[in-house]
């Protein structure tokens, strides 16, 4: 039967061509792979926002929230329905089951909302949107200059936005801020009443006269001529000439009862930056587009714009810079890891050619892996590249073992081809088994839900592909190259091998001491596990953060903006702050129900600074709390905020309080907040309850209204037309059309007394003109500001953020504070947020760990064809994991999803050395040696490859473990856990495993 080496040698040219093709294809593919911060994943989240006038929150719950919830809660796959109702707006967040077809789910949600749109009131606007990474902007600009708010908005909307919309890969382009140009019709209520008109009837006249229609076409002079009816005004003067009444046979123009003038719409949001008021232009990318490519093209498009003198378009948030910096850091870590591995091999094997042969597999493997990523629909992101960085030491692992075995055969005097043939034959099955153990540990990753499953799934995919490709290269090209280029060497027994053999013999004679040392190590690990910090996802310095601010309920937009300007003044004093953009009445991200008393500030930090983002955030928090105490603030890094929104956990700390009676919840929420307020490291504590908002309610006397032939709907229409205004028509302005808004003068519409005195004109001329106050008495009341509901029941959520403290210890204090809290009958409490997700993820990862051990066991049984040796190898796994826990604890790195992934990876790595050792020992024992002699001989033979693979893996991970650069922070816990665990596992494989093997054999 032909051996693998001979087969490869016969087809060496084909093998080289295939490898070269794979590498070239990978190089071609990497230039076309989309790149971003995180993998392109589909989160099971949909948000529905409904806006219906300015109704109070309690009215909105009854008329809008409940119908919407009832309609969309029955969509298949919905697991959680959370709503937030405020004045005139409802935001419903839907969480679906894992692996739901979200495109189909969105279509069904949109269909259900259309079914109930008629129940939501006239003019209801409902929008449903999937929450994905592409829903958030990758680039934002401040447009500033010496122009009016209307001119800036027109410039952004009609010049800047079209240019950005044409950028390849750009998705949604949004313009926020400035003023929207309108033509205002300011009606004099008294003058209109003299003509028996009111604001709604004047609006109806305008609609009738600003008319355009086609009646068809006729033939004249052999041509088809369109017949049009057109009274469309061409300017404000023409609009003022529209007849609204006829007196003594003469038409009365609109200008007789109203002032027609250019104006702007009432603002619902304000935007500013370091230079004052601005217009914000934000760009999102399309799904599958590369963030740096979109940003580079957008920046080039911005530079090509011919803007008016003094107008500037300055980037505020540039996710591409974070992507490039983070990916560059991981790329550098990969390059440093390759160099370190080659140096270690060359020094250890005392042959630079051996180091180059094994090291050459790394760039080849990575290049081919890029092609596999392209074919597998992966993207370049921190997780997939992190998988490559983690794989550096593992990729070279198989090549090291094969090269070392060939070098040993060369030292025994064999020719190059003969040494390669025997080296491959000796290690083919052990190497395959070693590689499969690394791959199969990630096979259960699909069972992990949420952000962790999606993000680390990309890391697992890349890592598994890389090690499989490296396996193929290690048993094909590496033996060919080693057989040709490795120089013959004299056979010398290493002093290290001899020393290890002596120590191992002594250890086997005192097996009890080895077992006691293992138990002591386990005790140390238990201590470290109970004292280590814990978290959810590792944080990284993103170079910026978001500051959310909240003022008391009912605060006007102007007052909120003035207070936010004081926060901006604080930011201007922080030396690390480069620039910012501030939104008032709006917020970062997709559609949301945002009130006038809140907003956010996106802050961009300088690249060269002495303090990290978390330190700067803590400083800003302290300054704002001191200088602007009336504002409640929350600070979080940008991408962490995005992840929280995508994961459905808005805050690290969330205490949910439920009751069928909403009146029970505020006192309990206040008690919870009071208990938590003094916990160290808990920042931005929010009690979940807003103070009531003021409302002016007109109570309609139905009998009086009926006598005047009026209905409550007529009263509401009259008030709305005078206060908010009504848009009866649109007229041409330059190359577009603008709204015509009819309303009362500011002196009337902003005065409760004058609103109450508006003339109420009946249809019967015999009934005298009266006032609204006669049929609708105004009264000042307090209305709920915000009403929360979850799964169709009222909820109040107490929230908090982390301030330089780990999540696990903080939540331990939170639970201790709430342990003896007595809840009223009918009130229930649930601890949610990032902590709840952490607990769920840890449980799932524990299940993955168990399944990984089982999968590795299956591979080992197939390798050894017995249960005894696989069980011995797996028995060393818990002791090896102690090294990971102790190392994390010693360096102050939290136990989180990343370090837990390192523990899962260790399951595959720990057994690799055991396979090398016991597989060879089993062959020697089958040849007649005693168990002790076989284990000692196998140890001496396999010591060098075990140490080399361990050292190379450690050095390959070292750049990530040092956490240099932005992107390395995500993989640093994983790298540190693997380094610590692998270091201990090497000692375990070299001493504990032989002890167990000899002990078991002696018992048999």
C-alpha positions, 0 to 999 in steps of 0.5 A: 500500500502506497504511503502518503509521502510517496503519493505526495512526492509523485504529484509534487508539482500538482500539490505545489500548484494547488497550494499556490492557487489557494494562496493566490486566491486567498490574497485576491479574496482578502482584498474583496472581503468586507471589513467591520468591527463585528461579524455580519450577523442577524440579530433577532430584534425588531423595533416598531415606532408609532407616532400619533400627535401629542397625546398623553402617555396614559391615553397612548397606552389605551389607544395605541400601545395595547392594540399594537402589542396585541397585534404583533405579539402573535407573530410566530417566534416572538419571545419578548415584547417590551414597550415604552410609551411617552407623549405622542409616541410608542416604541415597541421592541420585539425579541424573537427566538434564535434562528428566526427568519428575520426577513420574514418576521419583519414582513409579518410585523409590518403586515400586523401593524398595517392591520391595526393602523386604522385603530391608532387614530388619524395621521398615525405614522408606524415604522418597523425596522430590524435591529442589525449592526448596519442600522447604526451609522458608521460615519457622522459629519457636522455641517456648520457655517455662517448660514441660517438653519434653513439654508444649512438644512437645505444644503445638507438635504439637497447637496450633501445627502445626494452625494453620500447616497451615491457612495458605493456601499452606503445605506441610509443617509440621514440629516438631522438638525437645522430648520425645514423651510415652510410657507407660513399662513398666520391666521388672525382668529378674530378676522377669520371669525368676522367672516364666519371662518376658523382655522380648519375651514380656512385650511379647507379653502386653501386645499380646494384652491391649491389644486392641480388635476388632469382631465384627460387629453384631446387631439388638436393639430394632430397632436395629443394635448393634455387637459389640465386644471391648475390653480397652483400658486407660484409664490407667497404673493399668489398664495395670499390672493387666494379667495377664502370668502365672498362678501357682497359679491366680492371675493375676500383674499387670504391676505385679508385675514392672515399673514403669508410669509416664509418661515420654518417648521417648529423644531422637534430636535436640535443638533450642535457641536463645538462650533454651535448649532449644526446639521448632523449628517450620518451614513450607515452602510449596506449589509455586506459592505466594507466599513472602511471602504464606505468611509473612505469613499464618503470622506473622498466625496465630502472633500469633493463638495463645493460648499459655500464660503465658511461652511465646513463638513467635519467628521465627528464619528468615524467607525472606519478609523476604529476598524482600521486601528483594531484590525491593524492591531490584530494584524500586527499581533499575527505578524509578531506571532509568526516571527516569534514562532520562527525564531523559537523553532530555529533556535530550538532545532538549531537549524534555521531551515527547520524554522523556516520550513515550519514557519512558512506554513503560517502565511500559506495557511492564513492566505488559504484561510482568507479564500475559505472565508470568502467562500464561506461568506465570512467578513474581516472583523475583530472576531474572525481576525482574532481567530487567525491570531489565536491560530498562529501557534496552533497553525504551526503546531502540526508542522513543528511536530512533523519537522521535529520527527523528520529532524530526529530521523535525520539525526539517526542517519537516515536520508532525507526522503527516508526520514520524511517518509518515516516521520510522516508514517510515525505521526500521521494519525497522532497529528490528525487526532491532535488537529481534530480535537481542536476542531471538534471543541467548537462544533457545539458553538452553534448552541450558544445564543445571543451576541456571544454565540454569533460573535465567537462563532466567527472566531471559531469558524476561522480558527477551525478552518485555519487548523484544518488547512495547516494539517493538510500542509503539515502532512504534505508540503512540509515533509517534502520540503524537510526531506529536501532541505534539512541537513543531516546532523550527528545523533546527539541525545539532548541534555534536556531529554536526559534530565527530564527522564531522570526527573520523570523516573523519580516522580513515578517512584513518588506518585503520591507527591504528584497527586498531592501537588495536583490537588493543591493546584486544584485548591489554588484554582478554586480560590482563584475562581471564587475571587476572580472578577467576572464580566460579560463581554470584554471592553475595548478602548474605542476612542469615543463614547456616548453621553446620554442626558435626561432632564426632568419630565416635561422640560421644553426643547429649548430649556433642555438644549440650554442645559445640554450646552452646559454639558458641552462646556464641560466637554470642552474643558477635558483635554482628551476630547477632540470633538463631539455632536450633540442631539436634543430630542433625538438619539443615536441609532435606528428609529426610537421614541425620544422626548424633548427632555433628553438627548445624547452627545457622541464624543470623539477622543484624541488618538494621542492621550495619556488616559483610556476611554474609561478613565476619561468617561469617569472624569466627565461623569464627575465633572457633569454631576458637579457642574450640571446636577439637574441633568441625569447622565449615562455614559457608555462607549459607542460600540458597547451601546450598539451591542447592548441595543442589539442584545436587548440589554440596555444596561449592565444592571437592570432590576425589573418590577412587574405588577398588574397594578401600575400604581404599586410599582413607583414606591417599590422602585424608589425603595430599590434605588434607595438600597442600591445608591451607595454601592461602589462602582454603580454609576448613573443609577436611575429609579425607572420612574419619571415625574408626571408631565404637565398637560392642559386639558380642555374638558368638553361640555358635550351638551353645550357643544351639541347646542352649538352644533359642535362635537369634541372632534371639532374642538380638537381639530380647532385647537390643533389647527391653531396650535400645531398648525395644519398643512393644507397644501404644498407649493413650488419653491425653487426646484422642489415643493415646500409645505404651507402651514396654517396656524395661529400667531405665536401670541395666541397659540402659546397662551392658554388663555387666548387658546381658551378664547378662540372663537367657535363659529357654528354652522348656523348664522343665527347662533352668536359667535362664542368662545371655546371656554363656553363649551370646553373648560381648560384645566392644568393636570399632570399626565404620566411621562413614560409608561413601560410594559413588558410581555403585555404587563406594566413594568418599571426598570431600575438601571445602572452602569458600571464605573471601573468595577467588574460586573460579577462583584457589583451584582453580588452587592446588588443581590445582597442589598435586595435579598431582604426586600419585601415586595407587596402582594402582586409585585414581582422582581427580576434581575436582568440586564447584562448580568442575566445575559452573562449567567445565560451565556456561562450556562450555555458555555458550560454545556458547550464545554461538556459537549466539547469534552465528549466530542474530544473523547470520541476522537480519542477513542477512535485514536486509541481504540480503547477507553482507558487512555482517553479517560486518562487524558481527559482526567487531566483537563480540569487540572489544566484549566486551573492554570487558566483561572489562576493566570486570569486572577493573577493579572486581574482579567475578568472571567467573561465570555472571551476567557470562557471561550479560551477554556473551551479551546483548552479542552482541545489543546490540553489533550494534544500533548497527551496524544503525542505522549501516550500514543508513542508509549502505547506502541512501546508497551505493545512492543514488550516494554513495561508501563514505566519504561514505555512512559519514560521512553515516550517522554524523552522522545516526545519532550522536544515536540511537546515543549516546542508546540507549547512555546510556539503557541504561547509566543503566537498568543503573546501579542494578543495577551499583551493587549497592544492596540484597540482590537486586542482587548476582545481576545486578550482574556482568551489569549491569557486563559490559553497561555496560562492553561497551556503552560500548566497543561504541559506540566500536567502532560509531562508529569501527572499524565505519566503518573496516572498511566503508570498507576493504572497499568500497575493496578491492572 
